[in-house]
């Protein structure tokens, strides 16, 4: 098992997510799983990542999303030094070849 922080991850959640058939099922599942605040935070982080990927600067992102500079910085670190998952998603959305595994 892969460790997340100090605890081992439970792969069942991730397997369950992969079983969802469409956007509505995904939305409904996350509505049941997360609080409204948790969902908004994840949605905001993804929007910040998308805008950073498009080359926007921090001030423009802050203005468009209302995200704090700490959130923008955290997301930027994930884009630069994370697992590459954002890059895979953005490449798929653009229909481009996915980046190589690091």
N, CA, C and O atoms as CSV, one atom per row, in Angstrom:
chain,resi,resn,atom,element,x,y,z
A,1,UNK,N,N,0.822,-1.193,0.000
A,1,UNK,CA,C,0.000,0.000,0.000
A,1,UNK,C,C,0.864,1.254,0.000
A,1,UNK,O,O,1.945,1.274,0.589
A,2,UNK,N,N,0.388,2.279,-0.652
A,2,UNK,CA,C,1.059,3.568,-0.680
A,2,UNK,C,C,0.681,4.332,0.575
A,2,UNK,O,O,-0.460,4.259,1.033
A,3,UNK,N,N,1.627,5.059,1.127
A,3,UNK,CA,C,1.325,5.854,2.319
A,3,UNK,C,C,0.957,7.272,1.932
A,3,UNK,O,O,1.597,7.876,1.072
A,4,UNK,N,N,-0.068,7.795,2.563
A,4,UNK,CA,C,-0.468,9.189,2.427
A,4,UNK,C,C,-0.299,9.777,3.816
A,4,UNK,O,O,-1.039,9.443,4.740
A,5,UNK,N,N,0.675,10.650,3.952
A,5,UNK,CA,C,0.966,11.168,5.282
A,5,UNK,C,C,1.450,10.032,6.152
A,5,UNK,O,O,2.357,9.296,5.763
A,6,UNK,N,N,0.858,9.876,7.327
A,6,UNK,CA,C,1.278,8.827,8.259
A,6,UNK,C,C,0.391,7.595,8.181
A,6,UNK,O,O,0.681,6.583,8.819
A,7,UNK,N,N,-0.679,7.666,7.414
A,7,UNK,CA,C,-1.609,6.540,7.311
A,7,UNK,C,C,-1.494,5.883,5.948
A,7,UNK,O,O,-1.154,6.534,4.960
A,8,UNK,N,N,-1.779,4.599,5.902
A,8,UNK,CA,C,-1.862,3.931,4.604
A,8,UNK,C,C,-3.170,4.317,3.934
A,8,UNK,O,O,-4.195,4.482,4.594
A,9,UNK,N,N,-3.122,4.457,2.625
A,9,UNK,CA,C,-4.364,4.766,1.914
A,9,UNK,C,C,-5.211,3.504,1.807
A,9,UNK,O,O,-4.695,2.387,1.786
A,10,UNK,N,N,-6.490,3.707,1.741
A,10,UNK,CA,C,-7.420,2.615,1.514
A,10,UNK,C,C,-7.812,2.677,0.046
A,10,UNK,O,O,-8.531,3.590,-0.361
A,11,UNK,N,N,-7.358,1.738,-0.744
A,11,UNK,CA,C,-7.600,1.737,-2.181
A,11,UNK,C,C,-9.049,1.594,-2.576
A,11,UNK,O,O,-9.395,1.840,-3.731
A,12,UNK,N,N,-9.903,1.206,-1.658
A,12,UNK,CA,C,-11.315,0.984,-2.006
A,12,UNK,C,C,-12.001,2.259,-2.483
A,12,UNK,O,O,-12.823,2.204,-3.397
A,13,UNK,N,N,-11.685,3.389,-1.893
A,13,UNK,CA,C,-12.283,4.650,-2.337
A,13,UNK,C,C,-11.908,4.926,-3.787
A,13,UNK,O,O,-12.771,5.281,-4.589
A,14,UNK,N,N,-10.640,4.770,-4.131
A,14,UNK,CA,C,-10.178,5.064,-5.477
A,14,UNK,C,C,-10.755,4.076,-6.486
A,14,UNK,O,O,-11.071,4.451,-7.616
A,15,UNK,N,N,-10.890,2.831,-6.085
A,15,UNK,CA,C,-11.537,1.833,-6.954
A,15,UNK,C,C,-12.999,2.195,-7.177
A,15,UNK,O,O,-13.516,2.045,-8.284
A,16,UNK,N,N,-13.666,2.670,-6.129
A,16,UNK,CA,C,-15.071,3.071,-6.251
A,16,UNK,C,C,-15.220,4.236,-7.224
A,16,UNK,O,O,-16.148,4.261,-8.032
A,17,UNK,N,N,-14.305,5.200,-7.145
A,17,UNK,CA,C,-14.358,6.354,-8.055
A,17,UNK,C,C,-14.217,5.897,-9.503
A,17,UNK,O,O,-14.898,6.409,-10.391
A,18,UNK,N,N,-13.333,4.936,-9.736
A,18,UNK,CA,C,-13.145,4.428,-11.101
A,18,UNK,C,C,-14.365,3.675,-11.627
A,18,UNK,O,O,-14.488,3.469,-12.834
A,19,UNK,N,N,-15.256,3.266,-10.747
A,19,UNK,CA,C,-16.463,2.542,-11.156
A,19,UNK,C,C,-17.598,3.482,-11.591
A,19,UNK,O,O,-18.587,3.029,-12.166
A,20,UNK,N,N,-17.463,4.766,-11.324
A,20,UNK,CA,C,-18.510,5.711,-11.693
A,20,UNK,C,C,-18.597,5.812,-13.210
A,20,UNK,O,O,-17.577,5.841,-13.898
A,21,UNK,N,N,-19.828,5.867,-13.731
A,21,UNK,CA,C,-20.044,5.761,-15.179
A,21,UNK,C,C,-20.067,7.084,-15.920
A,21,UNK,O,O,-19.719,7.132,-17.100
A,22,UNK,N,N,-20.472,8.169,-15.249
A,22,UNK,CA,C,-20.583,9.439,-15.954
A,22,UNK,C,C,-20.471,10.586,-14.958
A,22,UNK,O,O,-20.331,10.381,-13.752
A,23,UNK,N,N,-20.537,11.800,-15.500
A,23,UNK,CA,C,-20.373,12.989,-14.666
A,23,UNK,C,C,-21.450,13.078,-13.581
A,23,UNK,O,O,-21.151,13.474,-12.455
A,24,UNK,N,N,-22.676,12.724,-13.894
A,24,UNK,CA,C,-23.765,12.789,-12.898
A,24,UNK,C,C,-23.497,11.836,-11.749
A,24,UNK,O,O,-23.632,12.219,-10.587
A,25,UNK,N,N,-23.117,10.589,-12.053
A,25,UNK,CA,C,-22.794,9.637,-10.984
A,25,UNK,C,C,-21.632,10.153,-10.140
A,25,UNK,O,O,-21.645,10.030,-8.915
A,26,UNK,N,N,-20.649,10.719,-10.784
A,26,UNK,CA,C,-19.489,11.260,-10.083
A,26,UNK,C,C,-19.919,12.402,-9.161
A,26,UNK,O,O,-19.539,12.443,-7.991
A,27,UNK,N,N,-20.700,13.311,-9.691
A,27,UNK,CA,C,-21.203,14.439,-8.909
A,27,UNK,C,C,-22.009,13.943,-7.711
A,27,UNK,O,O,-21.805,14.406,-6.589
A,28,UNK,N,N,-22.921,13.006,-7.947
A,28,UNK,CA,C,-23.752,12.474,-6.857
A,28,UNK,C,C,-22.907,11.789,-5.789
A,28,UNK,O,O,-23.143,11.969,-4.595
A,29,UNK,N,N,-21.924,11.006,-6.218
A,29,UNK,CA,C,-21.051,10.302,-5.281
A,29,UNK,C,C,-20.297,11.297,-4.401
A,29,UNK,O,O,-20.243,11.144,-3.180
A,30,UNK,N,N,-19.719,12.314,-5.031
A,30,UNK,CA,C,-18.958,13.286,-4.251
A,30,UNK,C,C,-19.865,14.140,-3.368
A,30,UNK,O,O,-19.435,14.598,-2.310
A,31,UNK,N,N,-21.108,14.361,-3.785
A,31,UNK,CA,C,-22.071,15.059,-2.926
A,31,UNK,C,C,-22.319,14.261,-1.642
A,31,UNK,O,O,-22.426,14.835,-0.558
A,32,UNK,N,N,-22.409,12.948,-1.772
A,32,UNK,CA,C,-22.621,12.094,-0.605
A,32,UNK,C,C,-21.352,11.955,0.232
A,32,UNK,O,O,-21.424,11.854,1.457
A,33,UNK,N,N,-20.205,11.951,-0.415
A,33,UNK,CA,C,-18.935,11.698,0.252
A,33,UNK,C,C,-18.392,12.914,0.992
A,33,UNK,O,O,-17.844,12.782,2.087
A,34,UNK,N,N,-18.539,14.098,0.401
A,34,UNK,CA,C,-17.876,15.298,0.913
A,34,UNK,C,C,-18.871,16.332,1.408
A,34,UNK,O,O,-20.046,16.326,1.040
A,35,UNK,N,N,-18.368,17.217,2.250
A,35,UNK,CA,C,-19.168,18.374,2.643
A,35,UNK,C,C,-19.135,19.377,1.498
A,35,UNK,O,O,-18.291,19.284,0.607
A,36,UNK,N,N,-20.047,20.328,1.526
A,36,UNK,CA,C,-20.074,21.376,0.507
A,36,UNK,C,C,-18.744,22.126,0.521
A,36,UNK,O,O,-18.199,22.443,-0.536
A,37,UNK,N,N,-18.224,22.409,1.704
A,37,UNK,CA,C,-16.959,23.124,1.830
A,37,UNK,C,C,-15.803,22.340,1.214
A,37,UNK,O,O,-14.958,22.921,0.534
A,38,UNK,N,N,-15.756,21.047,1.441
A,38,UNK,CA,C,-14.707,20.208,0.860
A,38,UNK,C,C,-14.785,20.202,-0.663
A,38,UNK,O,O,-13.768,20.309,-1.348
A,39,UNK,N,N,-16.001,20.077,-1.181
A,39,UNK,CA,C,-16.182,20.096,-2.638
A,39,UNK,C,C,-15.743,21.420,-3.240
A,39,UNK,O,O,-15.040,21.438,-4.250
A,40,UNK,N,N,-16.152,22.535,-2.626
A,40,UNK,CA,C,-15.791,23.848,-3.136
A,40,UNK,C,C,-14.272,24.034,-3.119
A,40,UNK,O,O,-13.699,24.610,-4.043
A,41,UNK,N,N,-13.630,23.541,-2.063
A,41,UNK,CA,C,-12.165,23.647,-1.978
A,41,UNK,C,C,-11.493,22.868,-3.097
A,41,UNK,O,O,-10.561,23.364,-3.730
A,42,UNK,N,N,-11.963,21.643,-3.346
A,42,UNK,CA,C,-11.378,20.837,-4.429
A,42,UNK,C,C,-11.642,21.478,-5.784
A,42,UNK,O,O,-10.755,21.524,-6.636
A,43,UNK,N,N,-12.855,21.970,-5.982
A,43,UNK,CA,C,-13.189,22.631,-7.246
A,43,UNK,C,C,-12.325,23.873,-7.450
A,43,UNK,O,O,-11.850,24.132,-8.556
A,44,UNK,N,N,-12.125,24.635,-6.380
A,44,UNK,CA,C,-11.305,25.839,-6.469
A,44,UNK,C,C,-9.852,25.490,-6.795
A,44,UNK,O,O,-9.233,26.139,-7.638
A,45,UNK,N,N,-9.307,24.468,-6.132
A,45,UNK,CA,C,-7.922,24.063,-6.413
A,45,UNK,C,C,-7.767,23.613,-7.859
A,45,UNK,O,O,-6.765,23.927,-8.502
A,46,UNK,N,N,-8.752,22.879,-8.374
A,46,UNK,CA,C,-8.673,22.435,-9.765
A,46,UNK,C,C,-8.754,23.625,-10.722
A,46,UNK,O,O,-8.045,23.657,-11.728
A,47,UNK,N,N,-9.602,24.592,-10.421
A,47,UNK,CA,C,-9.689,25.794,-11.254
A,47,UNK,C,C,-8.367,26.557,-11.221
A,47,UNK,O,O,-7.895,27.032,-12.254
A,48,UNK,N,N,-7.773,26.676,-10.036
A,48,UNK,CA,C,-6.476,27.352,-9.907
A,48,UNK,C,C,-5.429,26.626,-10.752
A,48,UNK,O,O,-4.661,27.266,-11.470
A,49,UNK,N,N,-5.396,25.304,-10.672
A,49,UNK,CA,C,-4.434,24.522,-11.451
A,49,UNK,C,C,-4.652,24.748,-12.944
A,49,UNK,O,O,-3.687,24.889,-13.695
A,50,UNK,N,N,-5.895,24.785,-13.375
A,50,UNK,CA,C,-6.206,25.014,-14.795
A,50,UNK,C,C,-5.710,26.385,-15.242
A,50,UNK,O,O,-5.147,26.523,-16.328
A,51,UNK,N,N,-5.919,27.392,-14.410
A,51,UNK,CA,C,-5.501,28.746,-14.764
A,51,UNK,C,C,-3.977,28.876,-14.751
A,51,UNK,O,O,-3.408,29.562,-15.601
A,52,UNK,N,N,-3.315,28.226,-13.797
A,52,UNK,CA,C,-1.856,28.215,-13.795
A,52,UNK,C,C,-1.333,27.526,-15.051
A,52,UNK,O,O,-0.361,27.979,-15.656
A,53,UNK,N,N,-1.979,26.436,-15.437
A,53,UNK,CA,C,-1.590,25.707,-16.647
A,53,UNK,C,C,-1.741,26.579,-17.893
A,53,UNK,O,O,-0.994,26.429,-18.860
A,54,UNK,N,N,-2.708,27.486,-17.860
A,54,UNK,CA,C,-2.934,28.405,-18.978
A,54,UNK,C,C,-1.971,29.592,-18.953
A,54,UNK,O,O,-1.960,30.405,-19.877
A,55,UNK,N,N,-1.158,29.688,-17.885
A,55,UNK,CA,C,-0.152,30.743,-17.814
A,55,UNK,C,C,-0.577,32.009,-17.095
A,55,UNK,O,O,0.145,33.005,-17.141
A,56,UNK,N,N,-1.731,32.004,-16.430
A,56,UNK,CA,C,-2.155,33.196,-15.701
A,56,UNK,C,C,-1.260,33.422,-14.488
A,56,UNK,O,O,-0.684,32.479,-13.945
A,57,UNK,N,N,-1.149,34.668,-14.073
A,57,UNK,CA,C,-0.337,35.015,-12.911
A,57,UNK,C,C,-1.202,35.002,-11.648
A,57,UNK,O,O,-2.431,35.045,-11.710
A,58,UNK,N,N,-0.518,34.941,-10.500
A,58,UNK,CA,C,-1.195,34.810,-9.213
A,58,UNK,C,C,-2.304,35.848,-9.014
A,58,UNK,O,O,-3.417,35.499,-8.621
A,59,UNK,N,N,-2.002,37.126,-9.286
A,59,UNK,CA,C,-2.998,38.176,-9.041
A,59,UNK,C,C,-4.265,37.967,-9.862
A,59,UNK,O,O,-5.371,38.173,-9.362
A,60,UNK,N,N,-4.112,37.560,-11.115
A,60,UNK,CA,C,-5.283,37.307,-11.961
A,60,UNK,C,C,-6.077,36.113,-11.457
A,60,UNK,O,O,-7.307,36.120,-11.481
A,61,UNK,N,N,-5.365,35.086,-10.999
A,61,UNK,CA,C,-6.030,33.885,-10.477
A,61,UNK,C,C,-6.774,34.212,-9.194
A,61,UNK,O,O,-7.908,33.777,-8.995
A,62,UNK,N,N,-6.129,34.983,-8.321
A,62,UNK,CA,C,-6.766,35.389,-7.067
A,62,UNK,C,C,-8.050,36.152,-7.357
A,62,UNK,O,O,-9.079,35.916,-6.723
A,63,UNK,N,N,-7.984,37.068,-8.319
A,63,UNK,CA,C,-9.148,37.871,-8.680
A,63,UNK,C,C,-10.268,37.015,-9.266
A,63,UNK,O,O,-11.438,37.223,-8.946
A,64,UNK,N,N,-9.919,36.055,-10.119
A,64,UNK,CA,C,-10.934,35.218,-10.789
A,64,UNK,C,C,-11.544,34.168,-9.875
A,64,UNK,O,O,-12.731,33.860,-9.989
A,65,UNK,N,N,-10.738,33.612,-8.961
A,65,UNK,CA,C,-11.213,32.468,-8.164
A,65,UNK,C,C,-11.496,32.791,-6.710
A,65,UNK,O,O,-12.252,32.077,-6.052
A,66,UNK,N,N,-10.899,33.858,-6.203
A,66,UNK,CA,C,-11.017,34.156,-4.776
A,66,UNK,C,C,-10.106,33.290,-3.920
A,66,UNK,O,O,-10.165,33.355,-2.692
A,67,UNK,N,N,-9.270,32.485,-4.550
A,67,UNK,CA,C,-8.344,31.629,-3.809
A,67,UNK,C,C,-7.277,32.485,-3.143
A,67,UNK,O,O,-6.881,33.525,-3.669
A,68,UNK,N,N,-6.823,32.039,-1.991
A,68,UNK,CA,C,-5.754,32.760,-1.302
A,68,UNK,C,C,-4.434,32.542,-2.021
A,68,UNK,O,O,-4.290,31.603,-2.804
A,69,UNK,N,N,-3.471,33.417,-1.751
A,69,UNK,CA,C,-2.156,33.240,-2.360
A,69,UNK,C,C,-1.515,31.948,-1.855
A,69,UNK,O,O,-0.741,31.321,-2.577
A,70,UNK,N,N,-1.828,31.545,-0.623
A,70,UNK,CA,C,-1.295,30.279,-0.095
A,70,UNK,C,C,-1.844,29.089,-0.882
A,70,UNK,O,O,-1.108,28.146,-1.173
A,71,UNK,N,N,-3.121,29.128,-1.225
A,71,UNK,CA,C,-3.723,28.050,-2.018
A,71,UNK,C,C,-3.110,28.020,-3.410
A,71,UNK,O,O,-2.779,26.949,-3.920
A,72,UNK,N,N,-2.956,29.176,-4.022
A,72,UNK,CA,C,-2.380,29.240,-5.363
A,72,UNK,C,C,-0.956,28.701,-5.329
A,72,UNK,O,O,-0.555,27.946,-6.214
A,73,UNK,N,N,-0.198,29.082,-4.320
A,73,UNK,CA,C,1.179,28.621,-4.181
A,73,UNK,C,C,1.238,27.111,-3.974
A,73,UNK,O,O,2.090,26.437,-4.553
A,74,UNK,N,N,0.342,26.581,-3.156
A,74,UNK,CA,C,0.294,25.142,-2.895
A,74,UNK,C,C,-0.013,24.371,-4.175
A,74,UNK,O,O,0.622,23.356,-4.463
A,75,UNK,N,N,-0.981,24.853,-4.935
A,75,UNK,CA,C,-1.341,24.204,-6.193
A,75,UNK,C,C,-0.176,24.294,-7.176
A,75,UNK,O,O,0.113,23.334,-7.891
A,76,UNK,N,N,0.483,25.433,-7.211
A,76,UNK,CA,C,1.622,25.601,-8.110
A,76,UNK,C,C,2.744,24.618,-7.760
A,76,UNK,O,O,3.397,24.076,-8.652
A,77,UNK,N,N,2.966,24.391,-6.462
A,77,UNK,CA,C,3.964,23.395,-6.043
A,77,UNK,C,C,3.564,22.006,-6.527
A,77,UNK,O,O,4.412,21.236,-6.977
A,78,UNK,N,N,2.293,21.689,-6.437
A,78,UNK,CA,C,1.815,20.387,-6.915
A,78,UNK,C,C,2.031,20.239,-8.419
A,78,UNK,O,O,2.408,19.171,-8.901
A,79,UNK,N,N,1.787,21.319,-9.148
A,79,UNK,CA,C,2.012,21.287,-10.595
A,79,UNK,C,C,3.490,21.081,-10.921
A,79,UNK,O,O,3.836,20.349,-11.848
A,80,UNK,N,N,4.343,21.726,-10.156
A,80,UNK,CA,C,5.780,21.682,-10.436
A,80,UNK,C,C,6.476,20.445,-9.878
A,80,UNK,O,O,7.361,19.885,-10.526
A,81,UNK,N,N,6.085,20.019,-8.689
A,81,UNK,CA,C,6.831,18.969,-7.992
A,81,UNK,C,C,5.975,17.784,-7.573
A,81,UNK,O,O,6.455,16.897,-6.867
A,82,UNK,N,N,4.715,17.752,-7.995
A,82,UNK,CA,C,3.808,16.676,-7.598
A,82,UNK,C,C,3.988,15.424,-8.444
A,82,UNK,O,O,5.047,15.201,-9.031
A,83,UNK,N,N,2.963,14.630,-8.496
A,83,UNK,CA,C,3.011,13.334,-9.176
A,83,UNK,C,C,2.831,13.419,-10.684
A,83,UNK,O,O,3.060,12.440,-11.394
A,84,UNK,N,N,2.423,14.578,-11.173
A,84,UNK,CA,C,2.173,14.736,-12.609
A,84,UNK,C,C,0.729,14.458,-13.003
A,84,UNK,O,O,0.395,14.437,-14.187
A,85,UNK,N,N,-0.124,14.246,-12.011
A,85,UNK,CA,C,-1.525,13.923,-12.301
A,85,UNK,C,C,-2.254,15.085,-12.971
A,85,UNK,O,O,-3.043,14.874,-13.892
A,86,UNK,N,N,-1.994,16.313,-12.513
A,86,UNK,CA,C,-2.617,17.459,-13.169
A,86,UNK,C,C,-2.236,17.491,-14.646
A,86,UNK,O,O,-3.095,17.677,-15.507
A,87,UNK,N,N,-0.952,17.309,-14.938
A,87,UNK,CA,C,-0.471,17.361,-16.326
A,87,UNK,C,C,-1.161,16.306,-17.184
A,87,UNK,O,O,-1.495,16.567,-18.339
A,88,UNK,N,N,-1.375,15.114,-16.624
A,88,UNK,CA,C,-2.073,14.053,-17.371
A,88,UNK,C,C,-3.499,14.479,-17.700
A,88,UNK,O,O,-3.957,14.320,-18.832
A,89,UNK,N,N,-4.186,15.015,-16.717
A,89,UNK,CA,C,-5.576,15.437,-16.927
A,89,UNK,C,C,-5.647,16.556,-17.956
A,89,UNK,O,O,-6.485,16.520,-18.857
A,90,UNK,N,N,-4.768,17.554,-17.826
A,90,UNK,CA,C,-4.801,18.674,-18.765
A,90,UNK,C,C,-4.475,18.212,-20.175
A,90,UNK,O,O,-5.078,18.693,-21.135
A,91,UNK,N,N,-3.531,17.286,-20.319
A,91,UNK,CA,C,-3.195,16.747,-21.640
A,91,UNK,C,C,-4.387,15.998,-22.227
A,91,UNK,O,O,-4.687,16.145,-23.411
A,92,UNK,N,N,-5.057,15.213,-21.426
A,92,UNK,CA,C,-6.240,14.470,-21.909
A,92,UNK,C,C,-7.341,15.426,-22.331
A,92,UNK,O,O,-7.996,15.210,-23.351
A,93,UNK,N,N,-7.550,16.479,-21.555
A,93,UNK,CA,C,-8.586,17.461,-21.901
A,93,UNK,C,C,-8.270,18.148,-23.224
A,93,UNK,O,O,-9.176,18.482,-23.987
A,94,UNK,N,N,-6.997,18.357,-23.493
A,94,UNK,CA,C,-6.575,19.022,-24.731
A,94,UNK,C,C,-6.390,18.040,-25.872
A,94,UNK,O,O,-6.135,18.456,-27.002
A,95,UNK,N,N,-6.514,16.730,-25.602
A,95,UNK,CA,C,-6.319,15.718,-26.632
A,95,UNK,C,C,-4.870,15.591,-27.048
A,95,UNK,O,O,-4.572,15.196,-28.176
A,96,UNK,N,N,-3.964,15.928,-26.133
A,96,UNK,CA,C,-2.539,15.862,-26.431
A,96,UNK,C,C,-1.944,14.577,-25.876
A,96,UNK,O,O,-2.571,13.853,-25.102
A,97,UNK,N,N,-0.715,14.322,-26.297
A,97,UNK,CA,C,0.022,13.189,-25.739
A,97,UNK,C,C,0.323,13.491,-24.278
A,97,UNK,O,O,0.679,14.615,-23.923
A,98,UNK,N,N,0.178,12.486,-23.448
A,98,UNK,CA,C,0.404,12.668,-22.025
A,98,UNK,C,C,1.899,12.712,-21.725
A,98,UNK,O,O,2.702,12.070,-22.402
A,99,UNK,N,N,2.260,13.488,-20.689
A,99,UNK,CA,C,3.677,13.558,-20.312
A,99,UNK,C,C,4.175,12.191,-19.839
A,99,UNK,O,O,3.401,11.377,-19.334
A,100,UNK,N,N,5.452,11.956,-20.006
A,100,UNK,CA,C,6.068,10.697,-19.574
A,100,UNK,C,C,6.101,10.641,-18.057
A,100,UNK,O,O,6.195,11.666,-17.382
A,101,UNK,N,N,6.021,9.387,-17.520
A,101,UNK,CA,C,6.141,9.170,-16.074
A,101,UNK,C,C,7.515,9.604,-15.615
A,101,UNK,O,O,8.503,9.430,-16.328
A,102,UNK,N,N,7.576,10.168,-14.424
A,102,UNK,CA,C,8.859,10.610,-13.876
A,102,UNK,C,C,9.533,9.507,-13.109
A,102,UNK,O,O,10.626,9.703,-12.577
